[in-house]
Amino acid sequence: MVQEFGRKVVPDNVAAAEPVLARINIEYCGECGDAPVALKAAGELLSAYEDRIAHVTLIPSWDGVFEVVVDGALVFSKRRLGRHAQPGELVKIVGRILRLG
């Protein structure tokens, strides 16, 4: 690997590894008025990990659902826990996943 002005530069004959960015879906209960909760969660995740996220998709739903899925894996479910995420909880959960990835 060649160093140029303090940064690493990959030679032309070596393929650069692209960072793997997370795809996050937040499915929320529209009829329950959970849109502001979903928007706040999306904003907190983007503020904390914008450089590690490909996209955050908000999905309106019904029946009290509030689920967060990262790269196809369910990481938070209001239905399973019987509550919304506590302040900062989703940032911690997603942070652990991003550090492992």
Residue pairs with C-beta under 8 A, 6 or more apart in sequence:
1 8
1 9
1 10
1 11
1 14
2 8
2 9
2 10
2 11
3 9
10 16
19 52
20 101
21 52
21 53
21 54
22 49
22 52
22 53
22 54
22 70
22 71
22 94
22 97
22 98
22 101
23 53
23 54
23 55
23 57
23 70
23 71
23 72
24 42
24 45
24 53
24 55
24 56
24 57
24 68
24 69
24 70
24 94
25 56
25 57
25 59
25 67
25 68
25 69
26 38
26 41
26 42
26 56
26 57
26 58
26 59
26 66
26 67
26 68
27 59
27 60
27 61
27 65
27 66
27 67
27 68
27 69
28 34
28 35
28 37
28 38
28 58
28 59
28 60
28 61
28 65
28 66
29 61
29 62
29 63
29 64
29 65
29 66
30 60
30 61
30 62
31 62
32 62
32 64
34 66
34 84
35 58
35 60
37 66
37 84
38 58
38 66
39 58
41 68
41 85
41 90
42 56
42 58
44 88
44 90
44 91
45 53
45 56
45 90
45 91
45 94
46 53
46 56
48 91
48 94
48 95
49 91
49 94
49 95
49 98
52 98
64 78
64 79
65 78
65 79
66 76
66 77
66 78
66 79
66 84
66 85
67 74
67 76
67 77
67 78
67 79
68 74
68 75
68 76
68 77
68 85
68 90
68 93
68 94
69 75
70 94
70 97
71 97
71 101
73 97
75 93
75 94
75 97
76 85
76 89
76 90
76 93
78 84
78 85
85 93
